Amino acid sequence: MYSDEFVKNFAAQFDETDSSKITFKTHFRDIEEWSSLNGLAIINMIWKKYGVNLKTEEMKMVNTVQELYDLVKSKKA
């Protein structure tokens, strides 16, 4: 799993947000477009692209794209 690819796939879940503004340091709940639907879309993307079944409770425990990446990576190992 490549980090740049993860950020790109994460950013693709937002329609109105400039993807170049999303980095590992991004606190994703601070994205103006953020909603619970984006959260579900991200969980779905993680399942489809990385084969990791992430629970909503786990998603609530992370704040940045980096933390989410690390969580997914740890569950994939």
Biopython code that builds the backbone (N, CA, C, O; Angstrom):
import numpy as np
from Bio.PDB.StructureBuilder import StructureBuilder

atoms = [
    (1, "MET", "N", (0.858, -1.175, 0.000)),
    (1, "MET", "CA", (0.000, 0.000, 0.000)),
    (1, "MET", "C", (0.900, 1.233, 0.000)),
    (1, "MET", "O", (1.772, 1.380, 0.856)),
    (2, "TYR", "N", (0.677, 2.098, -0.955)),
    (2, "TYR", "CA", (1.498, 3.301, -1.092)),
    (2, "TYR", "C", (0.774, 4.509, -0.519)),
    (2, "TYR", "O", (-0.423, 4.693, -0.740)),
    (3, "SER", "N", (1.506, 5.322, 0.211)),
    (3, "SER", "CA", (0.907, 6.464, 0.889)),
    (3, "SER", "C", (0.335, 7.492, -0.080)),
    (3, "SER", "O", (-0.749, 8.026, 0.153)),
    (4, "ASP", "N", (1.059, 7.778, -1.177)),
    (4, "ASP", "CA", (0.559, 8.760, -2.145)),
    (4, "ASP", "C", (-0.747, 8.294, -2.779)),
    (4, "ASP", "O", (-1.661, 9.087, -3.004)),
    (5, "GLU", "N", (-0.816, 7.006, -3.061)),
    (5, "GLU", "CA", (-2.029, 6.431, -3.633)),
    (5, "GLU", "C", (-3.186, 6.546, -2.641)),
    (5, "GLU", "O", (-4.313, 6.849, -3.033)),
    (6, "PHE", "N", (-2.912, 6.307, -1.370)),
    (6, "PHE", "CA", (-3.949, 6.384, -0.343)),
    (6, "PHE", "C", (-4.521, 7.798, -0.268)),
    (6, "PHE", "O", (-5.739, 7.971, -0.220)),
    (7, "VAL", "N", (-3.655, 8.804, -0.258)),
    (7, "VAL", "CA", (-4.111, 10.197, -0.191)),
    (7, "VAL", "C", (-4.952, 10.521, -1.422)),
    (7, "VAL", "O", (-5.991, 11.173, -1.315)),
    (8, "LYS", "N", (-4.505, 10.070, -2.579)),
    (8, "LYS", "CA", (-5.252, 10.323, -3.829)),
    (8, "LYS", "C", (-6.637, 9.682, -3.765)),
    (8, "LYS", "O", (-7.633, 10.314, -4.115)),
    (9, "ASN", "N", (-6.700, 8.416, -3.314)),
    (9, "ASN", "CA", (-7.987, 7.732, -3.200)),
    (9, "ASN", "C", (-8.880, 8.388, -2.154)),
    (9, "ASN", "O", (-10.093, 8.481, -2.341)),
    (10, "PHE", "N", (-8.286, 8.843, -1.056)),
    (10, "PHE", "CA", (-9.031, 9.546, -0.023)),
    (10, "PHE", "C", (-9.628, 10.829, -0.596)),
    (10, "PHE", "O", (-10.819, 11.095, -0.433)),
    (11, "ALA", "N", (-8.797, 11.617, -1.264)),
    (11, "ALA", "CA", (-9.232, 12.910, -1.817)),
    (11, "ALA", "C", (-10.327, 12.741, -2.868)),
    (11, "ALA", "O", (-11.167, 13.625, -3.039)),
    (12, "ALA", "N", (-10.320, 11.616, -3.568)),
    (12, "ALA", "CA", (-11.320, 11.370, -4.617)),
    (12, "ALA", "C", (-12.729, 11.230, -4.056)),
    (12, "ALA", "O", (-13.696, 11.257, -4.817)),
    (13, "GLN", "N", (-12.863, 11.083, -2.753)),
    (13, "GLN", "CA", (-14.178, 10.937, -2.133)),
    (13, "GLN", "C", (-14.887, 12.285, -1.945)),
    (13, "GLN", "O", (-16.032, 12.337, -1.496)),
    (14, "PHE", "N", (-14.196, 13.364, -2.292)),
    (14, "PHE", "CA", (-14.764, 14.709, -2.143)),
    (14, "PHE", "C", (-14.943, 15.330, -3.521)),
    (14, "PHE", "O", (-14.027, 15.316, -4.343)),
    (15, "ASP", "N", (-16.131, 15.874, -3.768)),
    (15, "ASP", "CA", (-16.446, 16.454, -5.070)),
    (15, "ASP", "C", (-16.002, 17.905, -5.206)),
    (15, "ASP", "O", (-15.537, 18.320, -6.267)),
    (16, "GLU", "N", (-16.142, 18.664, -4.144)),
    (16, "GLU", "CA", (-15.927, 20.106, -4.229)),
    (16, "GLU", "C", (-14.585, 20.568, -3.668)),
    (16, "GLU", "O", (-14.207, 21.724, -3.858)),
    (17, "THR", "N", (-13.876, 19.706, -2.996)),
    (17, "THR", "CA", (-12.617, 20.076, -2.363)),
    (17, "THR", "C", (-11.464, 19.805, -3.315)),
    (17, "THR", "O", (-11.369, 18.724, -3.896)),
    (18, "ASP", "N", (-10.591, 20.788, -3.472)),
    (18, "ASP", "CA", (-9.407, 20.656, -4.313)),
    (18, "ASP", "C", (-8.518, 19.560, -3.726)),
    (18, "ASP", "O", (-8.062, 19.668, -2.588)),
    (19, "SER", "N", (-8.277, 18.519, -4.497)),
    (19, "SER", "CA", (-7.528, 17.370, -3.984)),
    (19, "SER", "C", (-6.096, 17.724, -3.591)),
    (19, "SER", "O", (-5.494, 17.039, -2.764)),
    (20, "SER", "N", (-5.554, 18.775, -4.169)),
    (20, "SER", "CA", (-4.185, 19.168, -3.817)),
    (20, "SER", "C", (-4.107, 19.746, -2.405)),
    (20, "SER", "O", (-3.016, 19.877, -1.848)),
    (21, "LYS", "N", (-5.241, 20.086, -1.831)),
    (21, "LYS", "CA", (-5.292, 20.629, -0.475)),
    (21, "LYS", "C", (-5.321, 19.526, 0.590)),
    (21, "LYS", "O", (-5.173, 19.802, 1.781)),
    (22, "ILE", "N", (-5.511, 18.289, 0.156)),
    (22, "ILE", "CA", (-5.585, 17.169, 1.098)),
    (22, "ILE", "C", (-4.222, 16.487, 1.160)),
    (22, "ILE", "O", (-3.703, 16.007, 0.153)),
    (23, "THR", "N", (-3.657, 16.456, 2.360)),
    (23, "THR", "CA", (-2.355, 15.838, 2.596)),
    (23, "THR", "C", (-2.469, 14.911, 3.798)),
    (23, "THR", "O", (-3.541, 14.760, 4.383)),
    (24, "PHE", "N", (-1.355, 14.298, 4.153)),
    (24, "PHE", "CA", (-1.348, 13.447, 5.338)),
    (24, "PHE", "C", (-1.669, 14.225, 6.602)),
    (24, "PHE", "O", (-2.208, 13.661, 7.555)),
    (25, "LYS", "N", (-1.348, 15.498, 6.625)),
    (25, "LYS", "CA", (-1.567, 16.312, 7.825)),
    (25, "LYS", "C", (-2.999, 16.826, 7.943)),
    (25, "LYS", "O", (-3.374, 17.379, 8.977)),
    (26, "THR", "N", (-3.796, 16.651, 6.902)),
    (26, "THR", "CA", (-5.163, 17.164, 6.879)),
    (26, "THR", "C", (-6.017, 16.512, 7.967)),
    (26, "THR", "O", (-6.099, 15.288, 8.070)),
    (27, "HIS", "N", (-6.642, 17.358, 8.766)),
    (27, "HIS", "CA", (-7.671, 16.895, 9.711)),
    (27, "HIS", "C", (-8.952, 16.808, 8.893)),
    (27, "HIS", "O", (-9.593, 17.823, 8.620)),
    (28, "PHE", "N", (-9.320, 15.600, 8.506)),
    (28, "PHE", "CA", (-10.370, 15.458, 7.504)),
    (28, "PHE", "C", (-11.735, 15.946, 7.952)),
    (28, "PHE", "O", (-12.550, 16.320, 7.108)),
    (29, "ARG", "N", (-12.009, 15.957, 9.227)),
    (29, "ARG", "CA", (-13.309, 16.490, 9.676)),
    (29, "ARG", "C", (-13.369, 18.014, 9.555)),
    (29, "ARG", "O", (-14.447, 18.602, 9.649)),
    (30, "ASP", "N", (-12.221, 18.650, 9.348)),
    (30, "ASP", "CA", (-12.179, 20.102, 9.151)),
    (30, "ASP", "C", (-12.412, 20.496, 7.696)),
    (30, "ASP", "O", (-12.546, 21.681, 7.393)),
    (31, "ILE", "N", (-12.462, 19.522, 6.796)),
    (31, "ILE", "CA", (-12.753, 19.814, 5.395)),
    (31, "ILE", "C", (-14.190, 20.314, 5.332)),
    (31, "ILE", "O", (-15.103, 19.674, 5.852)),
    (32, "GLU", "N", (-14.378, 21.447, 4.700)),
    (32, "GLU", "CA", (-15.703, 22.083, 4.663)),
    (32, "GLU", "C", (-16.776, 21.142, 4.134)),
    (32, "GLU", "O", (-17.917, 21.179, 4.595)),
    (33, "GLU", "N", (-16.429, 20.322, 3.198)),
    (33, "GLU", "CA", (-17.366, 19.406, 2.557)),
    (33, "GLU", "C", (-17.640, 18.142, 3.388)),
    (33, "GLU", "O", (-18.514, 17.351, 3.032)),
    (34, "TRP", "N", (-16.909, 17.947, 4.481)),
    (34, "TRP", "CA", (-17.018, 16.725, 5.282)),
    (34, "TRP", "C", (-18.440, 16.477, 5.763)),
    (34, "TRP", "O", (-19.123, 17.391, 6.224)),
    (35, "SER", "N", (-18.869, 15.236, 5.649)),
    (35, "SER", "CA", (-20.156, 14.804, 6.201)),
    (35, "SER", "C", (-20.046, 13.320, 6.541)),
    (35, "SER", "O", (-19.068, 12.660, 6.191)),
    (36, "SER", "N", (-21.038, 12.822, 7.211)),
    (36, "SER", "CA", (-21.035, 11.398, 7.541)),
    (36, "SER", "C", (-21.084, 10.550, 6.269)),
    (36, "SER", "O", (-20.586, 9.424, 6.260)),
    (37, "LEU", "N", (-21.675, 11.074, 5.205)),
    (37, "LEU", "CA", (-21.705, 10.340, 3.941)),
    (37, "LEU", "C", (-20.302, 10.187, 3.366)),
    (37, "LEU", "O", (-19.973, 9.148, 2.793)),
    (38, "ASN", "N", (-19.465, 11.232, 3.519)),
    (38, "ASN", "CA", (-18.072, 11.111, 3.083)),
    (38, "ASN", "C", (-17.365, 10.031, 3.900)),
    (38, "ASN", "O", (-16.577, 9.250, 3.366)),
    (39, "GLY", "N", (-17.654, 9.998, 5.185)),
    (39, "GLY", "CA", (-17.066, 8.991, 6.046)),
    (39, "GLY", "C", (-17.406, 7.583, 5.581)),
    (39, "GLY", "O", (-16.540, 6.710, 5.534)),
    (40, "LEU", "N", (-18.669, 7.366, 5.238)),
    (40, "LEU", "CA", (-19.089, 6.055, 4.738)),
    (40, "LEU", "C", (-18.447, 5.743, 3.389)),
    (40, "LEU", "O", (-18.064, 4.604, 3.125)),
    (41, "ALA", "N", (-18.331, 6.765, 2.535)),
    (41, "ALA", "CA", (-17.685, 6.570, 1.235)),
    (41, "ALA", "C", (-16.213, 6.189, 1.413)),
    (41, "ALA", "O", (-15.690, 5.358, 0.671)),
    (42, "ILE", "N", (-15.558, 6.791, 2.384)),
    (42, "ILE", "CA", (-14.154, 6.478, 2.655)),
    (42, "ILE", "C", (-14.021, 5.055, 3.187)),
    (42, "ILE", "O", (-13.124, 4.321, 2.773)),
    (43, "ILE", "N", (-14.898, 4.664, 4.093)),
    (43, "ILE", "CA", (-14.887, 3.292, 4.612)),
    (43, "ILE", "C", (-15.095, 2.301, 3.463)),
    (43, "ILE", "O", (-14.430, 1.266, 3.404)),
    (44, "ASN", "N", (-16.008, 2.616, 2.563)),
    (44, "ASN", "CA", (-16.281, 1.769, 1.405)),
    (44, "ASN", "C", (-15.062, 1.706, 0.475)),
    (44, "ASN", "O", (-14.706, 0.632, -0.011)),
    (45, "MET", "N", (-14.429, 2.850, 0.230)),
    (45, "MET", "CA", (-13.237, 2.903, -0.612)),
    (45, "MET", "C", (-12.130, 2.046, -0.016)),
    (45, "MET", "O", (-11.452, 1.318, -0.741)),
    (46, "ILE", "N", (-11.942, 2.125, 1.292)),
    (46, "ILE", "CA", (-10.901, 1.346, 1.965)),
    (46, "ILE", "C", (-11.172, -0.152, 1.806)),
    (46, "ILE", "O", (-10.245, -0.936, 1.602)),
    (47, "TRP", "N", (-12.423, -0.538, 1.898)),
    (47, "TRP", "CA", (-12.785, -1.943, 1.715)),
    (47, "TRP", "C", (-12.492, -2.395, 0.282)),
    (47, "TRP", "O", (-11.871, -3.435, 0.064)),
    (48, "LYS", "N", (-12.945, -1.605, -0.683)),
    (48, "LYS", "CA", (-12.788, -1.992, -2.086)),
    (48, "LYS", "C", (-11.336, -1.973, -2.545)),
    (48, "LYS", "O", (-10.897, -2.889, -3.241)),
    (49, "LYS", "N", (-10.589, -0.948, -2.166)),
    (49, "LYS", "CA", (-9.215, -0.788, -2.666)),
    (49, "LYS", "C", (-8.186, -1.570, -1.865)),
    (49, "LYS", "O", (-7.183, -2.027, -2.414)),
    (50, "TYR", "N", (-8.431, -1.724, -0.567)),
    (50, "TYR", "CA", (-7.401, -2.291, 0.295)),
    (50, "TYR", "C", (-7.840, -3.562, 1.028)),
    (50, "TYR", "O", (-7.033, -4.187, 1.717)),
    (51, "GLY", "N", (-9.110, -3.947, 0.887)),
    (51, "GLY", "CA", (-9.595, -5.166, 1.506)),
    (51, "GLY", "C", (-9.635, -5.114, 3.029)),
    (51, "GLY", "O", (-9.574, -6.145, 3.699)),
    (52, "VAL", "N", (-9.740, -3.901, 3.566)),
    (52, "VAL", "CA", (-9.772, -3.720, 5.017)),
    (52, "VAL", "C", (-11.175, -3.289, 5.420)),
    (52, "VAL", "O", (-11.709, -2.300, 4.917)),
    (53, "ASN", "N", (-11.761, -4.053, 6.340)),
    (53, "ASN", "CA", (-13.094, -3.737, 6.841)),
    (53, "ASN", "C", (-12.957, -2.824, 8.060)),
    (53, "ASN", "O", (-12.662, -3.280, 9.164)),
    (54, "LEU", "N", (-13.172, -1.551, 7.840)),
    (54, "LEU", "CA", (-13.025, -0.548, 8.887)),
    (54, "LEU", "C", (-14.393, -0.261, 9.487)),
    (54, "LEU", "O", (-15.360, -0.037, 8.760)),
    (55, "LYS", "N", (-14.472, -0.268, 10.791)),
    (55, "LYS", "CA", (-15.728, 0.036, 11.477)),
    (55, "LYS", "C", (-15.837, 1.542, 11.700)),
    (55, "LYS", "O", (-14.830, 2.242, 11.807)),
    (56, "THR", "N", (-17.069, 2.025, 11.770)),
    (56, "THR", "CA", (-17.271, 3.460, 11.986)),
    (56, "THR", "C", (-16.656, 3.912, 13.306)),
    (56, "THR", "O", (-16.182, 5.042, 13.412)),
    (57, "GLU", "N", (-16.661, 3.040, 14.310)),
    (57, "GLU", "CA", (-16.058, 3.398, 15.598)),
    (57, "GLU", "C", (-14.553, 3.640, 15.451)),
    (57, "GLU", "O", (-13.987, 4.527, 16.089)),
    (58, "GLU", "N", (-13.919, 2.833, 14.597)),
    (58, "GLU", "CA", (-12.488, 3.011, 14.353)),
    (58, "GLU", "C", (-12.222, 4.312, 13.611)),
    (58, "GLU", "O", (-11.245, 5.009, 13.886)),
    (59, "MET", "N", (-13.082, 4.624, 12.687)),
    (59, "MET", "CA", (-12.948, 5.867, 11.915)),
    (59, "MET", "C", (-13.057, 7.074, 12.845)),
    (59, "MET", "O", (-12.381, 8.082, 12.639)),
    (60, "LYS", "N", (-13.894, 6.974, 13.851)),
    (60, "LYS", "CA", (-14.084, 8.078, 14.793)),
    (60, "LYS", "C", (-12.861, 8.306, 15.678)),
    (60, "LYS", "O", (-12.708, 9.384, 16.253)),
    (61, "MET", "N", (-11.987, 7.301, 15.794)),
    (61, "MET", "CA", (-10.822, 7.409, 16.670)),
    (61, "MET", "C", (-9.644, 8.130, 16.011)),
    (61, "MET", "O", (-8.686, 8.487, 16.696)),
    (62, "VAL", "N", (-9.697, 8.347, 14.705)),
    (62, "VAL", "CA", (-8.594, 9.002, 14.004)),
    (62, "VAL", "C", (-9.033, 10.384, 13.533)),
    (62, "VAL", "O", (-10.219, 10.644, 13.333)),
    (63, "ASN", "N", (-8.046, 11.266, 13.361)),
    (63, "ASN", "CA", (-8.365, 12.645, 12.985)),
    (63, "ASN", "C", (-7.724, 13.107, 11.689)),
    (63, "ASN", "O", (-8.279, 13.947, 10.980)),
    (64, "THR", "N", (-6.559, 12.562, 11.380)),
    (64, "THR", "CA", (-5.852, 13.007, 10.180)),
    (64, "THR", "C", (-5.814, 11.887, 9.149)),
    (64, "THR", "O", (-6.073, 10.724, 9.459)),
    (65, "VAL", "N", (-5.488, 12.261, 7.924)),
    (65, "VAL", "CA", (-5.339, 11.271, 6.865)),
    (65, "VAL", "C", (-4.199, 10.311, 7.230)),
    (65, "VAL", "O", (-4.292, 9.112, 6.967)),
    (66, "GLN", "N", (-3.140, 10.827, 7.826)),
    (66, "GLN", "CA", (-2.012, 9.987, 8.256)),
    (66, "GLN", "C", (-2.459, 8.938, 9.278)),
    (66, "GLN", "O", (-2.097, 7.767, 9.165)),
    (67, "GLU", "N", (-3.235, 9.352, 10.261)),
    (67, "GLU", "CA", (-3.720, 8.410, 11.273)),
    (67, "GLU", "C", (-4.610, 7.338, 10.644)),
    (67, "GLU", "O", (-4.548, 6.169, 11.022)),
    (68, "LEU", "N", (-5.430, 7.745, 9.687)),
    (68, "LEU", "CA", (-6.295, 6.786, 8.998)),
    (68, "LEU", "C", (-5.454, 5.812, 8.183)),
    (68, "LEU", "O", (-5.707, 4.608, 8.201)),
    (69, "TYR", "N", (-4.461, 6.323, 7.472)),
    (69, "TYR", "CA", (-3.547, 5.480, 6.693)),
    (69, "TYR", "C", (-2.857, 4.465, 7.604)),
    (69, "TYR", "O", (-2.790, 3.279, 7.281)),
    (70, "ASP", "N", (-2.350, 4.933, 8.735)),
    (70, "ASP", "CA", (-1.662, 4.043, 9.668)),
    (70, "ASP", "C", (-2.594, 2.960, 10.195)),
    (70, "ASP", "O", (-2.187, 1.808, 10.343)),
    (71, "LEU", "N", (-3.838, 3.320, 10.477)),
    (71, "LEU", "CA", (-4.827, 2.351, 10.942)),
    (71, "LEU", "C", (-5.085, 1.288, 9.888)),
    (71, "LEU", "O", (-5.082, 0.092, 10.179)),
    (72, "VAL", "N", (-5.308, 1.736, 8.665)),
    (72, "VAL", "CA", (-5.583, 0.791, 7.570)),
    (72, "VAL", "C", (-4.374, -0.115, 7.355)),
    (72, "VAL", "O", (-4.518, -1.325, 7.182)),
    (73, "LYS", "N", (-3.203, 0.470, 7.366)),
    (73, "LYS", "CA", (-1.972, -0.290, 7.165)),
    (73, "LYS", "C", (-1.796, -1.352, 8.259)),
    (73, "LYS", "O", (-1.385, -2.477, 7.974)),
    (74, "SER", "N", (-2.106, -0.993, 9.502)),
    (74, "SER", "CA", (-1.963, -1.936, 10.610)),
    (74, "SER", "C", (-2.975, -3.078, 10.511)),
    (74, "SER", "O", (-2.676, -4.206, 10.901)),
    (75, "LYS", "N", (-4.155, -2.792, 9.997)),
    (75, "LYS", "CA", (-5.173, -3.827, 9.857)),
    (75, "LYS", "C", (-4.903, -4.720, 8.658)),
    (75, "LYS", "O", (-5.345, -5.868, 8.615)),
    (76, "LYS", "N", (-4.184, -4.194, 7.697)),
    (76, "LYS", "CA", (-3.867, -4.956, 6.489)),
    (76, "LYS", "C", (-2.738, -5.955, 6.762)),
    (76, "LYS", "O", (-2.664, -7.002, 6.118)),
    (77, "ALA", "N", (-1.876, -5.636, 7.700)),
    (77, "ALA", "CA", (-0.709, -6.492, 7.977)),
    (77, "ALA", "C", (-1.082, -7.820, 8.583)),
    (77, "ALA", "O", (-0.206, -8.637, 8.866)),
]
sb = StructureBuilder()
sb.init_structure("model")
sb.init_model(0)
sb.init_chain("A")
sb.init_seg("    ")
for serial, (resi, resn, name, xyz) in enumerate(atoms, 1):
    if name == "N":
        sb.init_residue(resn, " ", resi, " ")
    sb.init_atom(name, np.array(xyz, "f"), 0.0, 1.0, " ", f" {name:<3s}", serial, name[0])
structure = sb.get_structure()
